Amino acid sequence: MEDKAWSKGQIVALILGPVLFGLTLLLLPVGLLTFEARVAVSTVIWMGFWWITVPVSAAVTAFIPILVNAVFNILPMGGIISDYFSEIVVLLFGVDLLAIAWQVTGFDRSLSLKALCIIGPSATQQIIIWFVLPALLSTVLPNAVVCMVLTPIAFAMLQYVSHEGSPIRSIILLAIAWGAGVGGVGTPLGGAMNLIAVGSFEELTGREFAYLDWILRLVPFMLLLILVGVLYLLLIKPKNVSLEGSKEYFRGLYQELPPMNRDELLSVVLFGVAMLLAFVRPLFEQWLPGLKPAYIFLLFGMFTFVLPKQNGEPLLTWEKAEKNIGWNLLFLIAGGLAVGGMISDSGAAQVVAVQVAACNLTGGLGTILLFVAFTIMLAEIASNTAAAAIALPVVISVTQELNLNPIPYIFITAAAFNCAYILPTSIRAIPVAFGLKPSFMGKNGVALTLLSILTISLFGWLLLRFVPAFGVI
């Protein structure tokens, strides 16, 4: 396939990125920020602008911190370079390998079709299933994988049971993308952005973070967000619409699948055992202190290259893995970690925290609303991972400046950076490729964004005020 030439808009964006960096560096007040802090903030502006306008791949943008630091030398380069193959990146790499094994054996499709066999013809049932199923799957699988697997299945079904231009088509495609995003709240494995939060917990406490702590505190947020999302889609669905024949369609597809074979079972066992060991790690931590979840998933991911399929070939070859690993996402999280580290280590986050704390914040509902709205805005215009990398240092600095425990605010912020509904970026670009109009997504995404900000803020405030254990890990 031929590479496309840059458009005029991309050329302008390409030039404006470093120009904005230079202008920000010059215009930021010298008396307020050190030179190192001004360089860090300018780097965020440059990266954020390129992540929004995309004149180059997001993965290319992710390497800007290295280049900026090479020129301005504001921090030890070793610290920045280490973010590009940090423990978080290792964990994501291992999870990717196991998820690819599901794709290679076809288990991901079998699982999806089996779940969809229970679906009925009513629009209400359709919306609920298409929102809840991707949400549940994305708690352990990458959001992009879930969305890429389910969207073509839904599109094929809609072609079969509805006429072109039917509003229910747009709503179901929206349900998949939004559900896959919200489901990431449920576990640390729900997305790269969650792993950044895990790193923040470990840095603050000086000890390993237990994944069970995440589930106990954030699954209620996930369930609430699923409920809000489903209710909103049911509110906008057309009346008296049904999709007759949908259950039969899925049953037919599922019956055409061969029985579960040894290869599928092997891929399921590898993923299941790795996930189990990650969650029960406190039981064996004293004997294997170095075998953290990142290395557990890498170990079982490596097994996919050495364990044989029924035909004697490896379950996964490097050639297959190389084509399917989410390299963009790996580099994106690395770049997000690097720029987040620049913001923290240069003192920029502390300065921002002091200014925000001066706004008479008390750590109550107003503070939470500010954190949540700021984080969701970042998730919309950049990415969930970038939002986590930029927002968390600010949240931690502000809470510490106010002499508050930052732990509960990090959990609330984690729920926020998993929410993005408006722009056709990230996984939300997938349903657009299947005919969903960006204008439809944007119009309805604004309303759901406002509802999500209120939901996360109010629920987080209630937990903070009435459940003391929420902030203790």
C-alpha positions as CSV (number, residue, x, y, z in Angstrom):
1,M,0.0,0.0,0.0
2,E,1.4,3.4,-1.0
3,D,2.2,5.9,1.7
4,K,0.0,9.1,1.5
5,A,1.7,12.5,1.2
6,W,1.2,14.9,4.0
7,S,-1.8,17.2,3.7
8,K,-1.4,20.9,4.1
9,G,-3.0,20.7,7.5
10,Q,-0.5,18.0,8.6
11,I,2.4,20.1,7.4
12,V,1.1,23.1,9.4
13,A,0.7,20.9,12.5
14,L,4.1,19.4,12.0
15,I,5.7,22.9,12.0
16,L,3.4,24.3,14.8
17,G,4.4,21.6,17.3
18,P,8.0,22.8,17.8
19,V,6.9,26.4,17.3
20,L,4.5,26.0,20.3
21,F,7.3,24.5,22.3
22,G,9.5,27.5,21.6
23,L,6.8,30.0,22.3
24,T,5.8,28.3,25.6
25,L,9.4,28.2,26.7
26,L,9.7,31.9,26.1
27,L,6.4,33.1,27.5
28,L,6.2,31.1,30.7
29,P,7.1,33.3,33.6
30,V,10.7,33.0,34.6
31,G,10.0,34.0,38.2
32,L,7.4,31.3,38.7
33,L,9.0,28.3,36.9
34,T,12.6,27.2,36.7
35,F,14.2,26.7,33.3
36,E,13.9,22.9,33.7
37,A,10.2,23.2,34.6
38,R,9.5,25.5,31.6
39,V,11.1,23.0,29.3
40,A,9.0,20.2,30.8
41,V,5.8,22.1,30.4
42,S,6.7,23.1,26.8
43,T,7.4,19.5,26.0
44,V,3.8,18.6,27.2
45,I,2.4,21.3,25.0
46,W,4.3,20.1,21.9
47,M,3.4,16.4,22.5
48,G,-0.2,17.2,23.3
49,F,-0.6,19.3,20.1
50,W,0.9,16.5,18.0
51,W,-1.2,13.8,19.8
52,I,-4.3,15.8,18.9
53,T,-3.5,16.8,15.3
54,V,-1.5,13.6,14.4
55,P,0.9,15.0,11.8
56,V,3.0,11.9,12.7
57,S,2.2,8.7,14.4
58,A,1.5,8.9,18.2
59,A,4.5,6.5,18.6
60,V,6.8,9.0,16.9
61,T,5.5,11.8,19.2
62,A,6.3,9.6,22.2
63,F,10.1,9.9,21.6
64,I,10.0,13.8,21.9
65,P,11.1,13.7,25.6
66,I,14.4,12.0,24.7
67,L,15.1,14.5,22.0
68,V,14.2,17.5,24.2
69,N,16.3,16.2,27.0
70,A,19.2,15.5,24.7
71,V,19.2,19.2,23.7
72,F,18.4,20.9,27.0
73,N,19.8,18.3,29.5
74,I,17.3,19.1,32.2
75,L,17.3,15.7,33.8
76,P,19.6,12.6,33.9
77,M,19.0,10.9,30.6
78,G,19.1,7.4,32.2
79,G,15.9,8.1,34.0
80,I,14.1,9.1,30.9
81,I,15.4,6.3,28.8
82,S,14.4,3.7,31.4
83,D,10.8,4.6,30.9
84,Y,10.9,3.2,27.4
85,F,11.2,-0.3,28.7
86,S,10.0,0.1,32.2
87,E,8.2,-2.6,34.3
88,I,4.9,-1.2,33.0
89,V,5.9,-1.6,29.4
90,V,7.1,-5.2,30.2
91,L,3.7,-6.0,31.7
92,L,1.8,-4.6,28.7
93,F,4.2,-6.5,26.3
94,G,3.5,-9.8,28.1
95,V,-0.3,-9.3,28.1
96,D,-0.1,-8.5,24.4
97,L,1.6,-11.8,23.7
98,L,-1.1,-13.8,25.5
99,A,-3.9,-11.8,23.8
100,I,-2.4,-12.5,20.4
101,A,-2.4,-16.2,21.2
102,W,-6.2,-15.9,21.7
103,Q,-6.4,-14.3,18.3
104,V,-4.2,-16.9,16.6
105,T,-6.2,-19.9,18.0
106,G,-9.5,-18.1,17.3
107,F,-10.6,-18.3,21.0
108,D,-11.5,-14.6,21.1
109,R,-14.1,-15.0,18.3
110,S,-15.5,-18.2,19.9
111,L,-15.9,-16.5,23.2
112,S,-17.6,-13.4,21.7
113,L,-20.0,-15.5,19.6
114,K,-20.9,-17.7,22.6
115,A,-21.7,-14.7,24.7
116,L,-23.8,-13.2,21.9
117,C,-25.9,-16.3,21.4
118,I,-28.0,-15.2,24.4
119,I,-28.9,-11.9,22.8
120,G,-32.5,-11.3,22.0
121,P,-34.2,-9.2,19.2
122,S,-35.2,-6.2,21.2
123,A,-33.2,-3.0,20.9
124,T,-32.9,-2.8,24.7
125,Q,-31.4,-6.3,24.9
126,Q,-29.0,-5.5,22.0
127,I,-27.8,-2.3,23.6
128,I,-27.2,-3.8,27.0
129,I,-25.3,-6.8,25.6
130,W,-23.2,-4.7,23.2
131,F,-22.2,-2.4,26.0
132,V,-21.7,-4.9,28.8
133,L,-19.8,-7.6,26.8
134,P,-17.0,-5.4,25.6
135,A,-16.8,-3.8,29.1
136,L,-16.3,-7.2,30.7
137,L,-13.8,-8.4,28.1
138,S,-11.7,-5.2,28.3
139,T,-11.1,-5.7,32.0
140,V,-8.5,-8.3,31.1
141,L,-7.9,-7.7,27.4
142,P,-6.6,-4.6,25.7
143,N,-9.4,-2.2,24.8
144,A,-8.3,-2.1,21.2
145,V,-8.4,-5.9,20.8
146,V,-11.9,-6.1,22.2
147,C,-13.2,-3.3,20.0
148,M,-11.5,-4.7,16.9
149,V,-12.9,-8.2,17.5
150,L,-16.5,-7.2,18.3
151,T,-17.1,-4.3,15.9
152,P,-16.9,-6.4,12.7
153,I,-19.1,-9.1,14.3
154,A,-21.7,-6.4,15.2
155,F,-21.5,-4.8,11.7
156,A,-22.1,-8.1,10.0
157,M,-25.1,-8.8,12.2
158,L,-26.5,-5.3,11.6
159,Q,-26.1,-5.8,7.8
160,Y,-28.2,-9.0,8.2
161,V,-31.0,-7.8,10.5
162,S,-31.4,-4.0,9.9
163,H,-31.6,-1.6,6.9
164,E,-28.8,0.8,6.1
165,G,-29.2,4.1,7.9
166,S,-31.1,2.6,10.8
167,P,-30.3,4.7,14.0
168,I,-29.9,1.5,16.0
169,R,-26.8,0.7,13.9
170,S,-25.0,3.9,15.2
171,I,-26.1,3.2,18.8
172,I,-24.8,-0.4,18.8
173,L,-21.4,0.7,17.3
174,L,-21.2,3.4,19.9
175,A,-22.0,0.9,22.7
176,I,-19.1,-1.3,21.7
177,A,-16.5,1.5,21.6
178,W,-17.8,3.1,24.8
179,G,-18.2,-0.2,26.6
180,A,-14.6,-1.3,25.7
181,G,-13.3,2.0,27.1
182,V,-15.2,2.0,30.4
183,G,-14.4,-1.7,31.1
184,G,-10.7,-0.7,31.4
185,V,-11.6,0.7,34.9
186,G,-12.1,-2.8,36.3
187,T,-8.6,-4.1,36.7
188,P,-5.0,-2.9,36.4
189,L,-4.8,-5.0,33.2
190,G,-7.6,-2.9,31.6
191,G,-5.2,-0.6,29.9
192,A,-1.8,1.0,29.9
193,M,-3.1,4.1,31.7
194,N,-4.0,1.9,34.7
195,L,-0.4,0.7,34.9
196,I,0.8,4.3,35.2
197,A,-1.5,4.6,38.3
198,V,-0.1,1.4,39.7
199,G,3.4,2.9,39.3
200,S,2.2,6.0,41.2
201,F,0.9,3.9,44.1
202,E,4.2,2.0,44.3
203,E,6.2,5.1,44.3
204,L,4.1,6.7,47.0
205,T,4.0,3.7,49.3
206,G,7.4,2.3,48.6
207,R,6.0,-1.2,48.2
208,E,4.4,-3.4,45.6
209,F,0.8,-2.6,44.8
210,A,-1.7,-5.5,45.2
211,Y,-4.1,-5.8,42.3
212,L,-6.9,-6.8,44.6
213,D,-6.8,-3.3,46.1
214,W,-7.6,-1.9,42.6
215,I,-10.6,-4.3,42.0
216,L,-12.2,-3.6,45.4
217,R,-12.1,0.1,44.9
218,L,-12.7,0.6,41.2
219,V,-15.1,-2.2,40.2
220,P,-17.9,-0.1,41.8
221,F,-16.9,2.8,39.6
222,M,-16.9,0.6,36.5
223,L,-20.4,-0.8,37.3
224,L,-21.7,2.7,37.8
225,L,-20.2,3.9,34.6
226,I,-21.6,0.9,32.7
227,L,-25.1,1.7,34.2
228,V,-24.9,5.3,33.2
229,G,-23.7,4.5,29.7
230,V,-26.4,1.9,29.1
231,L,-29.2,4.1,30.5
232,Y,-28.0,7.0,28.3
233,L,-28.0,4.8,25.1
234,L,-31.4,3.4,26.0
235,L,-32.6,7.0,26.4
236,I,-31.6,8.0,22.9
237,K,-32.6,4.7,21.2
238,P,-35.4,4.9,18.7
239,K,-38.8,3.6,19.9
240,N,-40.4,0.3,18.7
241,V,-37.2,-1.0,17.1
242,S,-36.3,-4.7,17.1
243,L,-33.7,-6.7,15.3
244,E,-35.5,-9.9,14.5
245,G,-33.2,-12.9,13.7
246,S,-30.2,-11.6,15.5
247,K,-30.1,-14.5,18.0
248,E,-30.4,-17.0,15.2
249,Y,-27.7,-15.2,13.3
250,F,-25.2,-15.6,16.1
251,R,-26.2,-19.2,16.8
252,G,-25.6,-20.0,13.2
253,L,-22.2,-18.5,13.3
254,Y,-21.3,-20.2,16.5
255,Q,-22.5,-23.6,15.3
256,E,-20.2,-23.2,12.3
257,L,-17.2,-23.0,14.6
258,P,-15.4,-26.2,15.3
259,P,-15.3,-27.6,18.9
260,M,-12.8,-26.0,21.2
261,N,-9.5,-27.6,20.4
262,R,-6.2,-28.1,22.3
263,D,-4.7,-24.9,21.0
264,E,-7.5,-22.7,22.2
265,L,-7.5,-24.4,25.6
266,L,-3.7,-23.9,25.8
267,S,-4.1,-20.1,25.1
268,V,-6.9,-19.8,27.7
269,V,-4.9,-21.7,30.4
270,L,-1.8,-19.6,29.8
271,F,-3.7,-16.3,30.2
272,G,-5.8,-17.6,33.1
273,V,-2.9,-18.9,35.1
274,A,-0.9,-15.7,34.6
275,M,-3.8,-13.6,35.7
276,L,-4.5,-15.8,38.7
277,L,-0.8,-15.6,39.8
278,A,-0.8,-11.8,39.4
279,F,-3.8,-11.5,41.7
280,V,-2.7,-14.0,44.4
281,R,0.9,-12.8,44.4
282,P,0.8,-11.8,48.1
283,L,0.6,-15.6,48.9
284,F,4.0,-16.3,47.4
285,E,5.7,-12.9,47.4
286,Q,8.0,-13.8,50.3
287,W,9.5,-16.7,48.4
288,L,9.7,-15.1,44.9
289,P,10.0,-11.4,45.7
290,G,11.2,-10.6,42.1
291,L,8.4,-12.3,40.3
292,K,6.1,-9.3,40.0
293,P,3.0,-9.3,37.8
294,A,5.0,-7.7,34.9
295,Y,7.4,-10.7,34.9
296,I,4.6,-13.2,35.4
297,F,2.9,-12.1,32.3
298,L,6.2,-11.9,30.4
299,L,7.0,-15.4,31.5
300,F,3.7,-16.8,30.3
301,G,3.9,-14.7,27.2
302,M,7.3,-16.3,26.5
303,F,5.7,-19.8,26.9
304,T,3.6,-19.0,23.7
305,F,6.8,-19.2,21.7
306,V,7.9,-22.6,23.1
307,L,4.8,-24.6,23.7
308,P,3.6,-26.6,20.6
309,K,0.2,-26.6,18.9
310,Q,-1.4,-29.8,17.8
311,N,0.5,-29.6,14.5
312,G,3.8,-29.4,16.3
313,E,4.4,-25.7,15.5
314,P,4.8,-23.1,18.3
315,L,1.6,-21.6,19.6
316,L,3.0,-18.2,18.5
317,T,5.8,-17.2,16.2
318,W,7.8,-14.0,16.5
319,E,6.7,-13.1,12.9
320,K,3.1,-13.3,14.0
321,A,3.7,-11.5,17.3
322,E,5.7,-8.7,15.6
323,K,2.8,-7.9,13.3
324,N,0.1,-7.8,16.0
325,I,1.8,-6.4,19.1
326,G,0.5,-2.9,19.8
327,W,3.9,-1.2,19.3
328,N,2.2,2.2,19.1
329,L,0.6,1.7,22.5
330,L,3.9,0.5,24.0
331,F,5.7,3.6,22.8
332,L,2.8,5.8,23.7
333,I,2.8,4.6,27.3
334,A,6.6,5.0,27.4
335,G,6.4,8.5,26.1
336,G,3.6,9.3,28.6
337,L,5.7,8.0,31.4
338,A,8.7,10.0,30.3
339,V,6.9,13.3,29.9
340,G,5.1,12.7,33.2
341,G,8.5,12.1,34.8
342,M,9.8,15.4,33.3
343,I,6.8,17.2,34.8
344,S,7.4,15.7,38.2
345,D,11.2,15.8,38.5
346,S,11.6,19.3,37.0
347,G,9.3,20.7,39.7
348,A,6.6,21.8,37.2
349,A,3.9,19.7,38.8
350,Q,4.7,21.2,42.2
351,V,4.4,24.7,40.9
352,V,1.0,23.9,39.3
353,A,0.0,22.2,42.5
354,V,0.8,25.4,44.5
355,Q,-1.2,27.5,42.1
356,V,-4.2,25.2,42.2
357,A,-4.0,24.8,45.9
358,A,-4.2,28.6,46.2
359,C,-7.7,28.5,44.7
360,N,-9.1,27.7,48.2
361,L,-9.4,24.0,47.5
362,T,-10.2,21.9,50.5
363,G,-10.0,18.4,49.0
364,G,-13.8,18.1,49.0
365,L,-16.3,17.8,46.1
366,G,-15.0,20.9,44.3
367,T,-11.4,19.6,44.3
368,I,-12.6,16.2,43.0
369,L,-14.7,17.8,40.3
370,L,-11.7,19.8,39.1
371,F,-9.4,16.7,39.0
372,V,-12.0,14.6,37.2
373,A,-13.0,17.2,34.6
374,F,-9.3,18.1,33.9
375,T,-8.4,14.4,33.5
376,I,-11.3,13.5,31.2
377,M,-10.6,16.6,29.1
378,L,-7.0,15.3,28.6
379,A,-8.3,11.8,27.8
380,E,-10.5,13.3,25.1
381,I,-8.0,15.5,23.4
382,A,-4.9,13.3,23.7
383,S,-5.3,9.7,24.9
384,N,-6.2,7.8,28.1
385,T,-2.5,7.0,28.6
386,A,-1.3,10.6,28.1
387,A,-4.1,11.8,30.4
388,A,-2.8,9.4,33.1
389,A,0.8,10.5,32.6
390,I,0.0,14.2,32.8
391,A,-2.8,14.3,35.3
392,L,-1.5,12.0,38.0
393,P,1.7,14.1,38.9
394,V,-0.5,17.2,39.2
395,V,-3.1,15.4,41.4
396,I,-0.4,14.0,43.6
397,S,1.3,17.3,44.0
398,V,-1.9,19.2,44.7
399,T,-3.1,16.8,47.4
400,Q,0.3,16.8,49.0
401,E,0.4,20.6,49.0
402,L,-3.0,20.5,50.7
403,N,-1.6,17.9,53.2
404,L,-4.1,15.3,52.0
405,N,-3.7,11.6,51.4
406,P,-3.2,11.3,47.6
407,I,-4.2,7.6,47.4
408,P,-8.0,8.0,47.2
409,Y,-7.7,10.9,44.7
410,I,-5.5,8.7,42.5
411,F,-8.2,6.0,42.5
412,I,-10.9,8.6,41.5
413,T,-8.6,10.0,38.8
414,A,-8.0,6.5,37.5
415,A,-11.8,6.1,36.9
416,A,-11.7,9.4,35.1
417,F,-8.9,8.7,32.6
418,N,-10.7,5.6,31.5
419,C,-13.6,7.8,30.2
420,A,-13.5,9.3,26.7
421,Y,-16.5,9.4,24.5
422,I,-16.5,12.4,22.1
423,L,-13.7,12.3,19.5
424,P,-13.1,9.5,17.0
425,T,-9.6,8.9,18.2
426,S,-8.0,5.8,19.8
427,I,-10.4,2.8,19.8
428,R,-13.3,5.1,18.9
429,A,-11.9,5.4,15.4
430,I,-12.8,1.7,14.8
431,P,-16.6,2.0,14.6
432,V,-16.1,5.1,12.5
433,A,-14.4,2.9,10.0
434,F,-17.6,0.8,9.9
435,G,-19.9,3.7,9.1
436,L,-20.5,5.5,12.4
437,K,-20.7,9.2,11.9
438,P,-18.2,11.2,14.0
439,S,-20.9,13.9,14.4
440,F,-23.2,11.4,16.0
441,M,-20.5,10.2,18.4
442,G,-19.5,13.8,19.2
443,K,-23.0,15.1,19.9
444,N,-23.9,12.2,22.2
445,G,-20.4,11.9,23.7
446,V,-20.6,15.4,25.2
447,A,-23.7,14.5,27.2
448,L,-22.2,11.2,28.4
449,T,-19.0,13.0,29.3
450,L,-20.9,15.4,31.6
451,L,-22.8,12.6,33.1
452,S,-19.6,10.7,33.8
453,I,-17.9,13.7,35.4
454,L,-20.8,14.0,37.8
455,T,-21.0,10.3,38.5
456,I,-17.3,9.8,39.2
457,S,-17.0,13.0,41.3
458,L,-20.1,12.4,43.4
459,F,-19.4,8.7,44.0
460,G,-15.7,9.4,44.7
461,W,-16.6,12.1,47.2
462,L,-19.1,9.9,49.0
463,L,-16.5,7.1,49.3
464,L,-13.9,9.6,50.5
465,R,-16.2,11.0,53.1
466,F,-18.0,7.9,54.4
467,V,-15.6,5.0,53.7
468,P,-12.3,5.6,55.4
469,A,-10.8,2.3,54.0
470,F,-11.2,3.6,50.5
471,G,-7.9,5.6,50.9
472,V,-5.9,2.9,52.6
473,I,-3.8,0.3,50.7
